[in-house]
Amino acid sequence: MICCINPDCPNPLNTEGTKYCQACGTELTSLLRNRYRIVNLLSDEGGFGRTYLAEDVDKLNEQCVVKQLAPRVQGTWALKKAVELFKEEAIRLQQLGENSQIPQLFAYFEQDNNLYLVQEFIDGQNLSQELNQRLTYQENEIKELLLDLLPVLKFIHQQGVIHRDIKPQNIIRRKKDGRLVLIDFGASKQLSVTVQAQKGTTIGSQGYTPIEQMQGGEAYPTSDLYSLGATSFHLLSGISPSQLWIQNGYGWVASWREYVQHPVSKKFAQLLDHLLAVDFHERYQSADAVIADLTPQRSPLSVSVPPTLISQTQSTILQLIDRQTKKYWLVASVLLLAIGAGIASWQFRLGKNDLSTNPTINTNSRADNYLTKTLKDHTEEVNTIAISADATTLASGSSDNTIKLWDLDRSEVIHTLKGHSDFVWSVVFSPDGAILASGGRDKTIRLWNIQQGKQIATLEEASLPVTSLAISRDGKILASGQGSTIKLWDLQTKKVIRTLAGHTNIVNSIAISPDSKTLVSGSWDKTIKVWNLSTGKVSKTLTGHTKEIVSVAISPNGEIVASTGVDKTIRLWNLETEKAIAILEGHTGAIVSLDFTPNGKTLASGSYDGTIKLWNLGTNQVNATLKQDPSKVTAIRFNPNGKTLFSGRANYGIEIWRIFEKPQNEIGQGLNVYSAE
């Protein structure tokens, strides 16, 4: 394949030998700088350029990464700043590349009015991808991770550099040796006591970024340590700090223990507290200080080898080997143990004894429910999905900042919608299927023409991220959850009609009744509110959940509200009487998405435990549990015909399940778990 390097090309991949791009008509560059063959698109930086996978023909086609700067920004200052930051990234890589856990800089040059940076390709998975496959880490694994990364931070801080954007996506576990590699120095700055960004500018990622960096752009070595602590929490709990930051600001660091699924030792909890102190004066001030608190907990031998590969048990065994021969056996032993443990771990997680089993097709002897296909095109986790009323188009929003429109007949992407500069958290079709609304962490709501695949409007920028969207059945009102409020928009005039205030914490999910008269909202304040859309008044407040509510749904007949969230229960409510009908239990992780079948007889629930459950609402029992892989289920939606269920996953995929509702007399005969076996 050959890749088009036009930064605006919607589909840059072309077959070898093509002279002009089949998607945009740009003449293809066979070799960049007569040396680098661009073979694939790795990521799109949304208005600033792209990152590509390339082959270096001068090094026997060795793989490398090419970062392109092609800013589409307004104003001289913005352009100058973009060029300055890109050049600084190249300088940082050249300065730091002597460390084996930082990618090396190979080249920096200008061609055709664009700037390019060529760096070492790290073959492996980042920790976000790794987490999606395994859900959480244990305390001892986090300690190993810290002891592998802290020397890297010590090194860069000694060179006068702070990274300023440490998070799971920027840490790669190198395949060849298991060591952790720190990437993406695009936000890094030269350290001179304090680094002060342009006023109003924040570099970093919400949730992982300390308060001094968010508020004023100040950054210190201890700022990187805070980000490392937030990353450690994410891996321990499986919950992104950005979600908690939106809910509670920096208040979450005082209650992080509530979200960790496995208990941690008192000493390690104190270490995390010290890393996550809001006041940077109270934090660890250096990587050495953290290492000093961790080192006594490890055997002397394990420090001398890649700490991500060796356990205490392995260390004890290796100490029995004669010191003269140990160094020859060490690498072989560790690799064999790691490989064996990896295979056993995957077998355990997938429930297989035969690793050759195809994990994407789900079948069973009764053919009750089965996985027909998995769609993959996103490069980060799928956060939200929506289905058009005519069931021809699926929209998926992702943490890669894009929306994909899929032709469901051909199972192909027909448009990739770009415009959001941060995670896309909600998408919803208008009833006629002509318009898609999207909202996300960049605090904007965008409207798209489905047929053309183009943006037609950006609604007034919100002051807070947009967490949820809903459109009334009559197509007149768009509702958006923003912070603790809900805004109602006139879709024709694109103006705010009314703001609904009443929740005391983030509104994470909203739904509008089929008659377009009622709105239901679920909040992190643990309540569900029922609103009269014509008056904007709260008519009912439903309470009972013990933790944050993540998803609400209204039955097709408008009589039942289903709610769920972090407490792992689903509650059914009679909308008219305000009474709880039932509590459904069975998931072992937070439940993040709900949807009713069009006939209202079945409710589907998707959970971070990796499963989807189908509940028979005549008996309030589970019809079936669907599981294709261990990654978190992030979104679910039924096809309008009720016979197909679509599920979004943290592994970047969208599953298509064929659903058969079980007859009434078969309910209660045991839990059916359908997995890819």
TASULFEN-V959807 format. One record per residue. N is the residue number from 1. PHI is phi in radians with two decimals (NA if undefined). Layout:
N/PHI, N/PHI
This chain:
1/NA, 2/-2.22, 3/-1.92, 4/-1.25, 5/-1.85, 6/-1.22, 7/-1.12, 8/-1.77, 9/-1.17, 10/-1.32, 11/-2.55, 12/-1.33, 13/-1.35, 14/-2.36, 15/-1.26, 16/-1.01, 17/1.66, 18/-1.28, 19/-1.61, 20/-2.12, 21/-1.06, 22/-1.25, 23/-1.68, 24/-2.13, 25/1.46, 26/-1.21, 27/-1.13, 28/-1.40, 29/-1.66, 30/-1.21, 31/-2.38, 32/-1.34, 33/0.98, 34/1.02, 35/-2.50, 36/-1.88, 37/-1.62, 38/-1.42, 39/-2.01, 40/-2.82, 41/-1.61, 42/-1.64, 43/-2.80, 44/-2.05, 45/-1.50, 46/1.02, 47/1.77, 48/-2.09, 49/2.48, 50/-2.45, 51/-2.07, 52/-2.14, 53/-1.57, 54/-2.37, 55/-2.08, 56/-1.63, 57/-1.20, 58/-1.39, 59/-2.18, 60/0.98, 61/1.07, 62/-1.11, 63/-1.27, 64/-2.62, 65/-2.00, 66/-1.99, 67/-1.76, 68/-1.92, 69/-1.88, 70/-2.43, 71/-1.18, 72/-1.85, 73/-2.16, 74/-1.71, 75/1.71, 76/-1.14, 77/-1.08, 78/-1.09, 79/-1.16, 80/-1.08, 81/-1.15, 82/-1.09, 83/-1.12, 84/-1.09, 85/-1.15, 86/-1.17, 87/-1.14, 88/-1.10, 89/-1.08, 90/-1.10, 91/-1.10, 92/-1.09, 93/-1.13, 94/-1.12, 95/-1.24, 96/-1.76, 97/-1.12, 98/-1.23, 99/-1.43, 100/-1.20, 101/-1.85, 102/-2.34, 103/-1.05, 104/-1.42, 105/-1.52, 106/-1.80, 107/-2.83, 108/-2.56, 109/-2.76, 110/-2.01, 111/-2.66, 112/0.92, 113/1.17, 114/-2.09, 115/-1.70, 116/-2.31, 117/-2.24, 118/-1.94, 119/-2.38, 120/-1.07, 121/-1.54, 122/-1.74, 123/-1.43, 124/2.86, 125/-1.86, 126/-1.38, 127/-1.19, 128/-1.16, 129/-1.13, 130/-1.10, 131/-1.11, 132/-1.06, 133/-1.53, 134/-2.16, 135/1.38, 136/-2.58, 137/-2.01, 138/-1.61, 139/-0.99, 140/-1.11, 141/-1.23, 142/-1.16, 143/-1.08, 144/-1.07, 145/-1.09, 146/-1.07, 147/-1.25, 148/-1.48, 149/-1.60, 150/-1.02, 151/-1.08, 152/-1.18, 153/-1.11, 154/-1.00, 155/-1.10, 156/-1.20, 157/-1.20, 158/-1.16, 159/-1.49, 160/1.39, 161/-2.16, 162/-2.07, 163/-1.33, 164/1.28, 165/-2.63, 166/-1.39, 167/-2.83, 168/-0.98, 169/-1.16, 170/-1.79, 171/-2.21, 172/-1.91, 173/-1.53, 174/-1.18, 175/-1.13, 176/-1.25, 177/-2.42, 178/1.37, 179/-1.27, 180/-1.62, 181/-2.06, 182/-1.61, 183/-2.11, 184/1.07, 185/-1.68, 186/-1.12, 187/-1.72, 188/-1.25, 189/-2.44, 190/-1.17, 191/-1.63, 192/-2.42, 193/1.16, 194/-2.40, 195/-1.90, 196/-1.96, 197/-1.35, 198/-0.92, 199/-0.95, 200/1.53, 201/-1.79, 202/-2.14, 203/-1.93, 204/2.45, 205/-2.21, 206/-0.94, 207/1.67, 208/-1.69, 209/-1.69, 210/-1.25, 211/-1.12, 212/-1.15, 213/-1.40, 214/-1.23, 215/-1.39, 216/-2.30, 217/1.43, 218/-1.28, 219/-2.56, 220/-2.29, 221/-0.95, 222/-1.17, 223/-1.16, 224/-1.11, 225/-1.19, 226/-1.04, 227/-1.08, 228/-1.18, 229/-1.14, 230/-1.12, 231/-1.11, 232/-1.08, 233/-1.05, 234/-1.00, 235/-1.23, 236/-1.23, 237/-1.74, 238/1.38, 239/-1.94, 240/-1.23, 241/-1.03, 242/-1.11, 243/-1.12, 244/-1.25, 245/-1.10, 246/-1.12, 247/-1.29, 248/-2.19, 249/1.06, 250/-1.49, 251/-1.15, 252/-1.16, 253/-1.19, 254/-1.41, 255/-2.16, 256/-1.05, 257/-1.07, 258/-1.11, 259/-1.77, 260/-1.47, 261/-1.35, 262/-1.95, 263/-1.10, 264/-2.10, 265/-1.19, 266/-1.06, 267/-1.14, 268/-1.23, 269/-1.07, 270/-1.14, 271/-1.10, 272/-1.14, 273/-0.99, 274/-1.19, 275/-1.20, 276/-1.70, 277/-0.98, 278/-1.16, 279/-1.34, 280/-1.15, 281/-1.18, 282/-1.60, 283/-1.49, 284/-0.96, 285/-1.71, 286/-2.66, 287/-1.11, 288/-1.03, 289/-1.15, 290/-1.22, 291/-1.02, 292/-1.07, 293/-1.35, 294/-1.60, 295/-1.02, 296/-1.07, 297/-1.48, 298/-2.07, 299/-1.29, 300/-1.00, 301/-1.15, 302/-1.17, 303/-1.26, 304/-1.50, 305/-2.17, 306/-0.90, 307/-1.17, 308/-1.43, 309/-1.91, 310/-2.19, 311/-1.75, 312/-1.07, 313/-1.10, 314/-1.09, 315/-1.07, 316/-1.08, 317/-1.11, 318/-1.17, 319/-1.15, 320/-1.37, 321/-1.38, 322/-0.96, 323/-1.03, 324/-1.26, 325/-1.80, 326/-1.00, 327/-1.13, 328/-1.41, 329/-1.53, 330/-1.03, 331/-1.08, 332/-1.09, 333/-1.12, 334/-1.10, 335/-1.11, 336/-1.10, 337/-1.12, 338/-1.13, 339/-1.11, 340/-1.10, 341/-1.15, 342/-1.11, 343/-1.13, 344/-1.09, 345/-1.09, 346/-1.14, 347/-1.07, 348/-1.16, 349/-1.19, 350/-1.55, 351/1.20, 352/-2.15, 353/-1.90, 354/-2.01, 355/-1.28, 356/-1.45, 357/-1.05, 358/-1.25, 359/-1.40, 360/-1.74, 361/-2.05, 362/-1.94, 363/-2.36, 364/-2.68, 365/-1.10, 366/-1.49, 367/0.98, 368/-1.17, 369/-2.44, 370/-2.69, 371/-1.44, 372/-1.64, 373/-2.91, 374/-2.17, 375/-1.73, 376/-2.43, 377/-2.66, 378/-1.24, 379/-1.90, 380/-2.43, 381/-1.15, 382/-1.42, 383/-1.70, 384/-2.72, 385/-2.43, 386/-2.55, 387/-2.10, 388/-1.19, 389/-1.08, 390/-1.53, 391/1.08, 392/-1.72, 393/-2.29, 394/-2.03, 395/-1.97, 396/-2.29, 397/-1.90, 398/-2.38, 399/-1.27, 400/-1.48, 401/1.30, 402/-2.03, 403/-2.11, 404/-1.86, 405/-1.84, 406/-1.90, 407/-1.41, 408/-1.32, 409/-1.25, 410/-1.75, 411/0.98, 412/-2.24, 413/-1.33, 414/-1.76, 415/-2.58, 416/-1.96, 417/-1.64, 418/-2.11, 419/2.99, 420/-1.18, 421/-1.79, 422/-2.67, 423/-0.88, 424/-1.60, 425/-1.87, 426/-2.66, 427/-2.37, 428/-2.67, 429/-1.51, 430/-1.23, 431/-0.97, 432/-1.48, 433/1.32, 434/-1.49, 435/-2.19, 436/-2.04, 437/-1.83, 438/-2.40, 439/-2.51, 440/-2.88, 441/-1.26, 442/-1.44, 443/1.25, 444/-2.13, 445/-2.01, 446/-2.12, 447/-1.94, 448/-2.22, 449/-1.44, 450/-1.17, 451/-1.12, 452/-1.53, 453/1.19, 454/-2.22, 455/-1.32, 456/-1.96, 457/-2.90, 458/-2.09, 459/-1.28, 460/-0.68, 461/-1.08, 462/-1.37, 463/-1.47, 464/-2.38, 465/-0.98, 466/-1.63, 467/-1.67, 468/-2.73, 469/-2.34, 470/-2.64, 471/-2.09, 472/-1.15, 473/-1.04, 474/-1.44, 475/1.31, 476/-1.65, 477/-2.09, 478/-1.91, 479/-1.89, 480/-2.32, 481/-1.53, 482/-2.43, 483/1.15, 484/-1.64, 485/-2.04, 486/-2.20, 487/-1.82, 488/-1.86, 489/-1.99, 490/-1.43, 491/-1.17, 492/-1.37, 493/-1.56, 494/1.08, 495/-2.03, 496/-1.29, 497/-1.52, 498/-2.80, 499/-2.00, 500/-1.71, 501/-2.14, 502/3.07, 503/-1.27, 504/-1.87, 505/-2.64, 506/-0.96, 507/-1.53, 508/-1.73, 509/-2.71, 510/-2.38, 511/-2.56, 512/-1.95, 513/-1.15, 514/-1.03, 515/-1.52, 516/1.06, 517/-1.85, 518/-2.28, 519/-2.09, 520/-2.05, 521/-2.24, 522/-2.00, 523/-2.29, 524/-1.21, 525/-1.43, 526/1.32, 527/-2.07, 528/-1.98, 529/-2.00, 530/-1.91, 531/-1.98, 532/-1.51, 533/-1.18, 534/-1.32, 535/-1.86, 536/1.33, 537/-1.74, 538/-1.36, 539/-1.69, 540/-2.63, 541/-2.19, 542/-1.78, 543/-2.20, 544/2.75, 545/-1.17, 546/-1.66, 547/-2.42, 548/-1.01, 549/-1.60, 550/-1.92, 551/-2.54, 552/-2.29, 553/-2.58, 554/-1.97, 555/-1.13, 556/-1.02, 557/-1.53, 558/1.31, 559/-1.71, 560/-2.10, 561/-1.94, 562/-1.92, 563/-2.41, 564/-2.80, 565/2.99, 566/-1.24, 567/-1.37, 568/1.20, 569/-2.02, 570/-1.98, 571/-1.99, 572/-1.87, 573/-2.21, 574/-1.44, 575/-1.15, 576/-1.40, 577/-1.58, 578/1.19, 579/-1.76, 580/-1.31, 581/-1.62, 582/-2.81, 583/-2.09, 584/-1.81, 585/-2.27, 586/2.89, 587/-1.29, 588/-1.91, 589/-2.38, 590/-0.96, 591/-1.73, 592/-2.04, 593/-2.67, 594/-2.34, 595/-2.77, 596/-1.64, 597/-1.20, 598/-0.99, 599/-1.50, 600/1.31, 601/-1.54, 602/-2.23, 603/-2.04, 604/-1.82, 605/-2.30, 606/-2.00, 607/-2.31, 608/-1.21, 609/-1.35, 610/1.56, 611/-2.04, 612/-2.05, 613/-1.98, 614/-1.87, 615/-1.85, 616/-1.43, 617/-1.43, 618/-1.39, 619/-2.11, 620/1.05, 621/-2.06, 622/-1.38, 623/-1.30, 624/-2.81, 625/-2.07, 626/-1.82, 627/-2.58, 628/-1.85, 629/-2.69, 630/-1.40, 631/-1.26, 632/-1.16, 633/-1.45, 634/-1.93, 635/-2.82, 636/-2.45, 637/-2.65, 638/-1.47, 639/-1.10, 640/-0.97, 641/-1.50, 642/1.35, 643/-1.75, 644/-2.30, 645/-2.10, 646/-1.88, 647/-2.30, 648/-1.60, 649/-2.22, 650/-1.26, 651/-1.53, 652/1.40, 653/-1.80, 654/-2.17, 655/-1.64, 656/-2.06, 657/-1.86, 658/-1.53, 659/-2.00, 660/-2.16, 661/-1.30, 662/-1.30, 663/-1.02, 664/-0.98, 665/-1.30, 666/-1.73, 667/-1.31, 668/1.47, 669/-1.73, 670/1.99, 671/-1.46, 672/-1.69, 673/-1.91, 674/-1.82, 675/-2.18, 676/-1.36, 677/-2.17
